[in-house]
């Protein structure tokens, strides 16, 4: 039996239990959320929105990233080679890129600065490169990543993608945001 453990929420197969620890229930407001681009188009994600999983050619300016050159990256999208082209994939935690996606959001949480784009969190390394990070618990984002799906756990609704769980919250200013409340870890 495969067991999935989510920090703050435990899922065993399809049996759900909602037992958020006090730390996860605490309101941890992030401050300084700003979008680093005024442009609202997601043209690079048109392929994802159209559910195209394999592309024949990489974008011209794609960079090779990761140990063993196993990933390519362009403007927030990661690719891996296949027999017939390149598959759009989720990045592994720790992989580094030289530039952030153009339409990222800067988020400050507990004196740490993160950059967010479509479900991926980055932090800046001392050498100026950006590293993919685990989603920080308690961080608030304005937008859910593309491809998020809704799940119900004992009457509470969560949004999930790539083993990260978000909860819809309303800020004191009556603004709808999405809070990272869980991260799934796979165990056998």
ABEGO torsion letter per residue (X at the ends): XBBBBBBGBBBBEABBBBBBBAAAABBBBBBGBBBABABABAAAAAAAAAGBABBABBBAABBBBEBGGABBBBGGBBBBBBAAEBBBBBBBBGBBBABBBAABBBBBBGGBBBBBBGGBBBBBBAAGBBBBBBBBBGBBBABBBBGBBBBBBGGBBBBBBGGBBBBBBBBAAGBBBBBBABBBBBBX
